[in-house]
Amino acid sequence: MTDAADCVQILPLRSHPKRLGEVQALIMLVFNRESIAEEAAETLTSGALLPQGYFMLKENRVIGWTALIQHECVSGRVFGWEGTLQRDTVLSQELSPWISPLLVHPDERGHGYGRLLLEHARKEAGRLGYTLVYLTTGEIGYYEKYGFREVGLTTFTWGRPTKVYEHDAVIVEGGASMQVTIKEAQPITVIGYASRHRIPGVTGMADIPAFWNKISLDYGAALSTLHHTYTQSFHCEIAVCLDVDEEHDCFTYMLGVGVDQADAEVPQRPGTYRHQTAGGLYAVFTTPPCADDDCVQWQKAWRYILDEWLPGSEYEFDDARTDFEYYDERDHTDEGNGIMDIYVPIRKRQ
């Protein structure tokens, strides 16, 4: 007997934005509510971690949909609370994220696809750093089959009462908690410092974190000087691996600042190098907060991108261009836990 998981794929809408029309058509077929269809579009336009949407594909046809959202359209106290939070009074707006909605095409029900979507949402919640997920429903007996616990009652914003369910998020060891956005990026002019290294095994930026102890990254003062030189430019730094010679185990590592057109006439400082990133289509991965020197987490992030996300997407690495790391004010925190964007050049898979 064929397992349900062998027949379908569950993919993030942010990585496949052209599927939005099919997703919205399915939502209208099942719910006939434009507001829910509009919420699917918000998973593409929001720059925040949530909402995130996931569609189920079978024989190149969208047959299912679910999403993780920050807040469900419920409000007020959760009565009879029996959830994980150890409190007498819990408000529904304190709970997050919520699985909403969950739907499968009427012709495809009865094959366990709803269960797969629920499992996927729980795994994605864990990947995004959450430990619990919630949902509201009037169904009796369905969600309990999959381990969801009824933890109280609340009301929708229009007044109808509804049950609240809770379940553990699935924490996948080594999972990279990253938001991904597909975007057309403009070239970025980078001026900074470059150094040539001979280290076996380095083929690109993905390999650099493993060798941080061998590459001097103490560029803080030098970068500060560059920022004070190019004062009209947006504050950001770029790290890139260039001129890789795998035969001789050599590469150039460059770390510099982005320089905008407003600073184009400013003389280049002695000892610095100029590089321009290529424009075009990129998958941009925003990492969760992480210590600047936590090379293990950065390695996991890169491995997730190259070993899991890319093979499961409709894209492939565009080796005619170079990947790079992008740092802005999100990387400069008092706690030392920064956020960066990883730009991966992509093209549609042939």
Contacts in CASP RR format, 6 or more apart in sequence:
PFRMAT RR
TARGET T0000
AUTHOR 0000-0000-0000
METHOD contacts of the structure
MODEL  1
MTDAADCVQILPLRSHPKRLGEVQALIMLVFNRESIAEEAAETLTSGALL
PQGYFMLKENRVIGWTALIQHECVSGRVFGWEGTLQRDTVLSQELSPWIS
PLLVHPDERGHGYGRLLLEHARKEAGRLGYTLVYLTTGEIGYYEKYGFRE
VGLTTFTWGRPTKVYEHDAVIVEGGASMQVTIKEAQPITVIGYASRHRIP
GVTGMADIPAFWNKISLDYGAALSTLHHTYTQSFHCEIAVCLDVDEEHDC
FTYMLGVGVDQADAEVPQRPGTYRHQTAGGLYAVFTTPPCADDDCVQWQK
AWRYILDEWLPGSEYEFDDARTDFEYYDERDHTDEGNGIMDIYVPIRKRQ
4 111 0 8 1.000
4 112 0 8 1.000
4 113 0 8 1.000
4 115 0 8 1.000
4 116 0 8 1.000
5 116 0 8 1.000
7 58 0 8 1.000
7 111 0 8 1.000
8 56 0 8 1.000
8 57 0 8 1.000
8 58 0 8 1.000
8 63 0 8 1.000
8 113 0 8 1.000
8 116 0 8 1.000
9 56 0 8 1.000
9 57 0 8 1.000
9 58 0 8 1.000
9 312 0 8 1.000
10 54 0 8 1.000
10 55 0 8 1.000
10 56 0 8 1.000
10 57 0 8 1.000
10 116 0 8 1.000
10 117 0 8 1.000
10 120 0 8 1.000
11 19 0 8 1.000
11 54 0 8 1.000
11 55 0 8 1.000
11 57 0 8 1.000
11 312 0 8 1.000
11 313 0 8 1.000
12 52 0 8 1.000
12 53 0 8 1.000
12 54 0 8 1.000
12 180 0 8 1.000
13 19 0 8 1.000
13 20 0 8 1.000
13 23 0 8 1.000
13 40 0 8 1.000
13 43 0 8 1.000
13 44 0 8 1.000
13 52 0 8 1.000
13 53 0 8 1.000
13 54 0 8 1.000
13 55 0 8 1.000
14 43 0 8 1.000
14 44 0 8 1.000
14 52 0 8 1.000
14 53 0 8 1.000
14 179 0 8 1.000
14 180 0 8 1.000
14 181 0 8 1.000
14 182 0 8 1.000
15 180 0 8 1.000
15 182 0 8 1.000
15 283 0 8 1.000
15 309 0 8 1.000
15 313 0 8 1.000
15 314 0 8 1.000
15 315 0 8 1.000
16 55 0 8 1.000
16 313 0 8 1.000
16 314 0 8 1.000
17 44 0 8 1.000
17 182 0 8 1.000
19 55 0 8 1.000
19 62 0 8 1.000
20 40 0 8 1.000
20 41 0 8 1.000
20 44 0 8 1.000
22 55 0 8 1.000
22 61 0 8 1.000
22 62 0 8 1.000
23 40 0 8 1.000
23 55 0 8 1.000
23 62 0 8 1.000
23 65 0 8 1.000
24 37 0 8 1.000
24 40 0 8 1.000
24 41 0 8 1.000
25 62 0 8 1.000
26 62 0 8 1.000
26 63 0 8 1.000
26 64 0 8 1.000
26 65 0 8 1.000
26 103 0 8 1.000
26 105 0 8 1.000
27 33 0 8 1.000
27 36 0 8 1.000
27 37 0 8 1.000
27 40 0 8 1.000
27 65 0 8 1.000
27 101 0 8 1.000
27 103 0 8 1.000
28 34 0 8 1.000
28 37 0 8 1.000
29 105 0 8 1.000
29 106 0 8 1.000
30 103 0 8 1.000
30 105 0 8 1.000
30 106 0 8 1.000
31 101 0 8 1.000
31 103 0 8 1.000
36 101 0 8 1.000
39 51 0 8 1.000
39 67 0 8 1.000
39 69 0 8 1.000
40 53 0 8 1.000
40 65 0 8 1.000
40 67 0 8 1.000
42 51 0 8 1.000
43 51 0 8 1.000
43 52 0 8 1.000
43 53 0 8 1.000
43 67 0 8 1.000
47 179 0 8 1.000
47 181 0 8 1.000
48 70 0 8 1.000
49 128 0 8 1.000
49 179 0 8 1.000
49 286 0 8 1.000
50 68 0 8 1.000
50 69 0 8 1.000
50 70 0 8 1.000
50 96 0 8 1.000
50 97 0 8 1.000
50 128 0 8 1.000
51 67 0 8 1.000
51 68 0 8 1.000
51 69 0 8 1.000
51 70 0 8 1.000
52 67 0 8 1.000
52 68 0 8 1.000
52 124 0 8 1.000
52 128 0 8 1.000
52 179 0 8 1.000
53 65 0 8 1.000
53 66 0 8 1.000
53 67 0 8 1.000
53 68 0 8 1.000
54 65 0 8 1.000
54 66 0 8 1.000
54 67 0 8 1.000
54 117 0 8 1.000
54 120 0 8 1.000
54 121 0 8 1.000
54 124 0 8 1.000
55 62 0 8 1.000
55 64 0 8 1.000
55 65 0 8 1.000
56 62 0 8 1.000
56 63 0 8 1.000
56 64 0 8 1.000
56 65 0 8 1.000
56 104 0 8 1.000
56 113 0 8 1.000
56 116 0 8 1.000
56 117 0 8 1.000
57 63 0 8 1.000
58 108 0 8 1.000
63 104 0 8 1.000
63 105 0 8 1.000
63 107 0 8 1.000
63 108 0 8 1.000
63 113 0 8 1.000
64 103 0 8 1.000
64 104 0 8 1.000
64 105 0 8 1.000
64 108 0 8 1.000
64 113 0 8 1.000
64 114 0 8 1.000
64 117 0 8 1.000
65 101 0 8 1.000
65 102 0 8 1.000
65 103 0 8 1.000
65 117 0 8 1.000
66 99 0 8 1.000
66 100 0 8 1.000
66 101 0 8 1.000
66 102 0 8 1.000
66 103 0 8 1.000
66 117 0 8 1.000
66 118 0 8 1.000
66 120 0 8 1.000
66 121 0 8 1.000
67 99 0 8 1.000
67 100 0 8 1.000
67 101 0 8 1.000
67 121 0 8 1.000
68 97 0 8 1.000
68 98 0 8 1.000
68 99 0 8 1.000
68 121 0 8 1.000
68 124 0 8 1.000
68 125 0 8 1.000
68 128 0 8 1.000
68 133 0 8 1.000
69 97 0 8 1.000
69 98 0 8 1.000
69 100 0 8 1.000
70 96 0 8 1.000
70 97 0 8 1.000
70 98 0 8 1.000
71 92 0 8 1.000
71 93 0 8 1.000
71 96 0 8 1.000
71 98 0 8 1.000
72 92 0 8 1.000
72 98 0 8 1.000
72 100 0 8 1.000
72 134 0 8 1.000
72 135 0 8 1.000
72 136 0 8 1.000
73 156 0 8 1.000
73 157 0 8 1.000
74 92 0 8 1.000
74 136 0 8 1.000
74 154 0 8 1.000
74 155 0 8 1.000
74 156 0 8 1.000
74 157 0 8 1.000
74 162 0 8 1.000
74 164 0 8 1.000
75 92 0 8 1.000
75 93 0 8 1.000
75 154 0 8 1.000
75 155 0 8 1.000
75 156 0 8 1.000
75 157 0 8 1.000
76 91 0 8 1.000
76 92 0 8 1.000
76 93 0 8 1.000
76 154 0 8 1.000
76 155 0 8 1.000
77 89 0 8 1.000
77 90 0 8 1.000
77 91 0 8 1.000
77 92 0 8 1.000
77 154 0 8 1.000
78 90 0 8 1.000
78 91 0 8 1.000
78 92 0 8 1.000
78 95 0 8 1.000
78 151 0 8 1.000
78 152 0 8 1.000
78 153 0 8 1.000
78 154 0 8 1.000
78 164 0 8 1.000
79 152 0 8 1.000
79 153 0 8 1.000
79 154 0 8 1.000
80 152 0 8 1.000
80 153 0 8 1.000
81 87 0 8 1.000
81 88 0 8 1.000
81 89 0 8 1.000
81 90 0 8 1.000
81 151 0 8 1.000
81 152 0 8 1.000
82 149 0 8 1.000
82 150 0 8 1.000
82 151 0 8 1.000
82 152 0 8 1.000
83 90 0 8 1.000
83 149 0 8 1.000
83 151 0 8 1.000
83 152 0 8 1.000
83 166 0 8 1.000
84 132 0 8 1.000
84 151 0 8 1.000
84 166 0 8 1.000
85 94 0 8 1.000
92 154 0 8 1.000
92 164 0 8 1.000
95 132 0 8 1.000
95 134 0 8 1.000
95 164 0 8 1.000
95 166 0 8 1.000
96 130 0 8 1.000
96 134 0 8 1.000
97 125 0 8 1.000
97 128 0 8 1.000
97 130 0 8 1.000
97 133 0 8 1.000
97 134 0 8 1.000
98 133 0 8 1.000
98 134 0 8 1.000
98 135 0 8 1.000
98 136 0 8 1.000
99 118 0 8 1.000
99 121 0 8 1.000
99 133 0 8 1.000
99 134 0 8 1.000
99 135 0 8 1.000
100 135 0 8 1.000
100 136 0 8 1.000
102 114 0 8 1.000
102 117 0 8 1.000
102 118 0 8 1.000
102 121 0 8 1.000
102 135 0 8 1.000
104 113 0 8 1.000
104 114 0 8 1.000
104 117 0 8 1.000
115 145 0 8 1.000
115 146 0 8 1.000
118 143 0 8 1.000
118 146 0 8 1.000
119 146 0 8 1.000
119 170 0 8 1.000
121 133 0 8 1.000
122 133 0 8 1.000
122 167 0 8 1.000
122 168 0 8 1.000
122 169 0 8 1.000
122 170 0 8 1.000
123 169 0 8 1.000
123 170 0 8 1.000
123 172 0 8 1.000
125 132 0 8 1.000
125 133 0 8 1.000
125 169 0 8 1.000
125 170 0 8 1.000
126 169 0 8 1.000
126 170 0 8 1.000
126 171 0 8 1.000
126 172 0 8 1.000
126 177 0 8 1.000
127 172 0 8 1.000
127 175 0 8 1.000
127 176 0 8 1.000
127 177 0 8 1.000
127 178 0 8 1.000
128 177 0 8 1.000
128 179 0 8 1.000
128 288 0 8 1.000
129 169 0 8 1.000
129 177 0 8 1.000
129 288 0 8 1.000
130 169 0 8 1.000
131 168 0 8 1.000
131 169 0 8 1.000
131 171 0 8 1.000
132 166 0 8 1.000
132 167 0 8 1.000
132 168 0 8 1.000
132 169 0 8 1.000
133 166 0 8 1.000
133 167 0 8 1.000
133 168 0 8 1.000
133 169 0 8 1.000
134 164 0 8 1.000
134 165 0 8 1.000
134 166 0 8 1.000
135 143 0 8 1.000
135 148 0 8 1.000
135 164 0 8 1.000
135 165 0 8 1.000
136 154 0 8 1.000
136 156 0 8 1.000
136 162 0 8 1.000
136 163 0 8 1.000
136 164 0 8 1.000
136 165 0 8 1.000
137 143 0 8 1.000
137 162 0 8 1.000
137 163 0 8 1.000
137 165 0 8 1.000
138 162 0 8 1.000
138 163 0 8 1.000
143 165 0 8 1.000
144 150 0 8 1.000
146 167 0 8 1.000
147 167 0 8 1.000
148 165 0 8 1.000
148 166 0 8 1.000
148 167 0 8 1.000
149 165 0 8 1.000
149 166 0 8 1.000
149 167 0 8 1.000
150 163 0 8 1.000
150 164 0 8 1.000
150 165 0 8 1.000
151 164 0 8 1.000
151 165 0 8 1.000
151 166 0 8 1.000
152 163 0 8 1.000
152 164 0 8 1.000
153 161 0 8 1.000
153 162 0 8 1.000
153 163 0 8 1.000
153 164 0 8 1.000
154 161 0 8 1.000
154 162 0 8 1.000
154 164 0 8 1.000
155 161 0 8 1.000
155 162 0 8 1.000
156 162 0 8 1.000
174 300 0 8 1.000
174 304 0 8 1.000
175 300 0 8 1.000
175 304 0 8 1.000
176 285 0 8 1.000
176 287 0 8 1.000
176 300 0 8 1.000
176 301 0 8 1.000
176 303 0 8 1.000
176 304 0 8 1.000
176 305 0 8 1.000
177 287 0 8 1.000
177 288 0 8 1.000
178 285 0 8 1.000
178 286 0 8 1.000
178 287 0 8 1.000
178 288 0 8 1.000
178 301 0 8 1.000
178 304 0 8 1.000
178 305 0 8 1.000
178 342 0 8 1.000
179 285 0 8 1.000
179 286 0 8 1.000
180 283 0 8 1.000
180 284 0 8 1.000
180 285 0 8 1.000
180 286 0 8 1.000
180 309 0 8 1.000
181 283 0 8 1.000
181 284 0 8 1.000
181 286 0 8 1.000
182 281 0 8 1.000
182 282 0 8 1.000
182 283 0 8 1.000
182 284 0 8 1.000
182 315 0 8 1.000
182 346 0 8 1.000
183 281 0 8 1.000
183 282 0 8 1.000
183 284 0 8 1.000
184 279 0 8 1.000
184 280 0 8 1.000
184 281 0 8 1.000
184 282 0 8 1.000
185 277 0 8 1.000
185 279 0 8 1.000
185 280 0 8 1.000
185 281 0 8 1.000
185 282 0 8 1.000
185 284 0 8 1.000
185 343 0 8 1.000
186 279 0 8 1.000
187 276 0 8 1.000
187 277 0 8 1.000
187 278 0 8 1.000
187 279 0 8 1.000
188 238 0 8 1.000
188 258 0 8 1.000
188 276 0 8 1.000
188 277 0 8 1.000
189 258 0 8 1.000
189 259 0 8 1.000
189 260 0 8 1.000
189 274 0 8 1.000
189 275 0 8 1.000
189 276 0 8 1.000
190 238 0 8 1.000
190 240 0 8 1.000
190 254 0 8 1.000
190 256 0 8 1.000
190 257 0 8 1.000
190 258 0 8 1.000
190 259 0 8 1.000
190 274 0 8 1.000
190 275 0 8 1.000
190 276 0 8 1.000
190 277 0 8 1.000
191 226 0 8 1.000
191 230 0 8 1.000
191 256 0 8 1.000
191 257 0 8 1.000
191 258 0 8 1.000
191 259 0 8 1.000
191 268 0 8 1.000
191 269 0 8 1.000
191 272 0 8 1.000
191 273 0 8 1.000
191 274 0 8 1.000
191 275 0 8 1.000
192 222 0 8 1.000
192 223 0 8 1.000
192 226 0 8 1.000
192 254 0 8 1.000
192 255 0 8 1.000
192 256 0 8 1.000
192 257 0 8 1.000
192 272 0 8 1.000
192 273 0 8 1.000
192 274 0 8 1.000
193 219 0 8 1.000
193 222 0 8 1.000
193 254 0 8 1.000
193 255 0 8 1.000
193 256 0 8 1.000
193 271 0 8 1.000
193 272 0 8 1.000
193 273 0 8 1.000
194 242 0 8 1.000
194 252 0 8 1.000
194 253 0 8 1.000
194 254 0 8 1.000
194 273 0 8 1.000
194 275 0 8 1.000
195 215 0 8 1.000
195 216 0 8 1.000
195 252 0 8 1.000
195 253 0 8 1.000
195 254 0 8 1.000
196 250 0 8 1.000
196 251 0 8 1.000
196 252 0 8 1.000
197 211 0 8 1.000
197 214 0 8 1.000
197 215 0 8 1.000
197 250 0 8 1.000
197 251 0 8 1.000
197 252 0 8 1.000
197 253 0 8 1.000
198 248 0 8 1.000
198 249 0 8 1.000
198 250 0 8 1.000
199 211 0 8 1.000
199 214 0 8 1.000
199 215 0 8 1.000
199 249 0 8 1.000
199 251 0 8 1.000
200 249 0 8 1.000
201 207 0 8 1.000
201 246 0 8 1.000
201 249 0 8 1.000
202 208 0 8 1.000
202 211 0 8 1.000
202 241 0 8 1.000
202 244 0 8 1.000
202 249 0 8 1.000
202 251 0 8 1.000
203 244 0 8 1.000
203 246 0 8 1.000
204 241 0 8 1.000
204 244 0 8 1.000
204 251 0 8 1.000
204 323 0 8 1.000
205 239 0 8 1.000
205 240 0 8 1.000
205 241 0 8 1.000
205 302 0 8 1.000
205 322 0 8 1.000
205 323 0 8 1.000
205 324 0 8 1.000
205 325 0 8 1.000
205 342 0 8 1.000
206 302 0 8 1.000
206 303 0 8 1.000
206 305 0 8 1.000
206 306 0 8 1.000
206 323 0 8 1.000
207 241 0 8 1.000
207 302 0 8 1.000
208 215 0 8 1.000
208 239 0 8 1.000
208 241 0 8 1.000
208 253 0 8 1.000
209 295 0 8 1.000
209 296 0 8 1.000
209 298 0 8 1.000
209 299 0 8 1.000
209 302 0 8 1.000
210 295 0 8 1.000
210 299 0 8 1.000
212 293 0 8 1.000
212 295 0 8 1.000
213 295 0 8 1.000
215 253 0 8 1.000
217 255 0 8 1.000
219 255 0 8 1.000
219 256 0 8 1.000
223 237 0 8 1.000
223 255 0 8 1.000
223 256 0 8 1.000
223 257 0 8 1.000
225 269 0 8 1.000
226 256 0 8 1.000
226 257 0 8 1.000
226 269 0 8 1.000
226 272 0 8 1.000
227 235 0 8 1.000
227 257 0 8 1.000
229 266 0 8 1.000
229 269 0 8 1.000
230 257 0 8 1.000
230 258 0 8 1.000
230 259 0 8 1.000
230 260 0 8 1.000
230 263 0 8 1.000
230 266 0 8 1.000
231 263 0 8 1.000
232 260 0 8 1.000
232 262 0 8 1.000
232 263 0 8 1.000
233 257 0 8 1.000
233 258 0 8 1.000
233 259 0 8 1.000
233 260 0 8 1.000
233 262 0 8 1.000
233 263 0 8 1.000
234 258 0 8 1.000
234 260 0 8 1.000
234 328 0 8 1.000
235 257 0 8 1.000
235 328 0 8 1.000
235 329 0 8 1.000
236 257 0 8 1.000
236 258 0 8 1.000
236 326 0 8 1.000
236 327 0 8 1.000
236 328 0 8 1.000
237 255 0 8 1.000
237 256 0 8 1.000
237 257 0 8 1.000
237 258 0 8 1.000
237 326 0 8 1.000
237 327 0 8 1.000
237 328 0 8 1.000
237 331 0 8 1.000
238 254 0 8 1.000
238 255 0 8 1.000
238 256 0 8 1.000
238 257 0 8 1.000
238 258 0 8 1.000
238 275 0 8 1.000
238 277 0 8 1.000
238 324 0 8 1.000
238 325 0 8 1.000
238 326 0 8 1.000
238 327 0 8 1.000
239 253 0 8 1.000
239 254 0 8 1.000
239 255 0 8 1.000
239 256 0 8 1.000
239 324 0 8 1.000
239 325 0 8 1.000
239 327 0 8 1.000
240 253 0 8 1.000
240 254 0 8 1.000
240 275 0 8 1.000
240 277 0 8 1.000
240 322 0 8 1.000
240 323 0 8 1.000
240 324 0 8 1.000
240 325 0 8 1.000
241 251 0 8 1.000
241 252 0 8 1.000
241 253 0 8 1.000
241 254 0 8 1.000
241 322 0 8 1.000
241 323 0 8 1.000
242 251 0 8 1.000
242 252 0 8 1.000
242 253 0 8 1.000
242 254 0 8 1.000
242 275 0 8 1.000
242 322 0 8 1.000
243 250 0 8 1.000
243 251 0 8 1.000
243 252 0 8 1.000
244 250 0 8 1.000
244 251 0 8 1.000
245 251 0 8 1.000
254 273 0 8 1.000
254 275 0 8 1.000
259 266 0 8 1.000
268 274 0 8 1.000
277 321 0 8 1.000
277 322 0 8 1.000
277 324 0 8 1.000
277 343 0 8 1.000
278 320 0 8 1.000
278 321 0 8 1.000
278 322 0 8 1.000
278 345 0 8 1.000
279 321 0 8 1.000
280 321 0 8 1.000
280 345 0 8 1.000
281 318 0 8 1.000
281 345 0 8 1.000
281 346 0 8 1.000
281 347 0 8 1.000
282 343 0 8 1.000
282 344 0 8 1.000
282 345 0 8 1.000
282 346 0 8 1.000
283 305 0 8 1.000
283 309 0 8 1.000
283 310 0 8 1.000
283 313 0 8 1.000
283 315 0 8 1.000
283 343 0 8 1.000
283 344 0 8 1.000
283 346 0 8 1.000
284 341 0 8 1.000
284 342 0 8 1.000
284 343 0 8 1.000
284 344 0 8 1.000
285 301 0 8 1.000
285 305 0 8 1.000
285 309 0 8 1.000
285 341 0 8 1.000
285 342 0 8 1.000
285 344 0 8 1.000
286 339 0 8 1.000
286 340 0 8 1.000
286 341 0 8 1.000
287 297 0 8 1.000
287 298 0 8 1.000
287 301 0 8 1.000
287 339 0 8 1.000
287 340 0 8 1.000
287 341 0 8 1.000
287 342 0 8 1.000
288 339 0 8 1.000
289 333 0 8 1.000
289 335 0 8 1.000
289 337 0 8 1.000
289 338 0 8 1.000
289 339 0 8 1.000
290 297 0 8 1.000
290 298 0 8 1.000
290 337 0 8 1.000
290 338 0 8 1.000
290 339 0 8 1.000
291 297 0 8 1.000
291 336 0 8 1.000
291 337 0 8 1.000
291 338 0 8 1.000
292 331 0 8 1.000
292 336 0 8 1.000
292 337 0 8 1.000
292 338 0 8 1.000
301 342 0 8 1.000
302 342 0 8 1.000
305 342 0 8 1.000
305 344 0 8 1.000
306 317 0 8 1.000
310 316 0 8 1.000
310 317 0 8 1.000
310 344 0 8 1.000
310 346 0 8 1.000
313 349 0 8 1.000
314 348 0 8 1.000
314 349 0 8 1.000
315 346 0 8 1.000
315 347 0 8 1.000
315 348 0 8 1.000
315 349 0 8 1.000
316 346 0 8 1.000
316 347 0 8 1.000
316 348 0 8 1.000
316 349 0 8 1.000
316 350 0 8 1.000
317 323 0 8 1.000
317 344 0 8 1.000
317 345 0 8 1.000
317 346 0 8 1.000
318 345 0 8 1.000
318 346 0 8 1.000
318 347 0 8 1.000
319 345 0 8 1.000
320 345 0 8 1.000
321 345 0 8 1.000
322 345 0 8 1.000
323 342 0 8 1.000
323 343 0 8 1.000
323 344 0 8 1.000
323 345 0 8 1.000
324 343 0 8 1.000
325 340 0 8 1.000
325 341 0 8 1.000
325 342 0 8 1.000
325 343 0 8 1.000
326 340 0 8 1.000
326 341 0 8 1.000
326 342 0 8 1.000
326 343 0 8 1.000
327 340 0 8 1.000
327 341 0 8 1.000
330 338 0 8 1.000
330 339 0 8 1.000
330 340 0 8 1.000
331 338 0 8 1.000
331 339 0 8 1.000
331 340 0 8 1.000
332 338 0 8 1.000
END
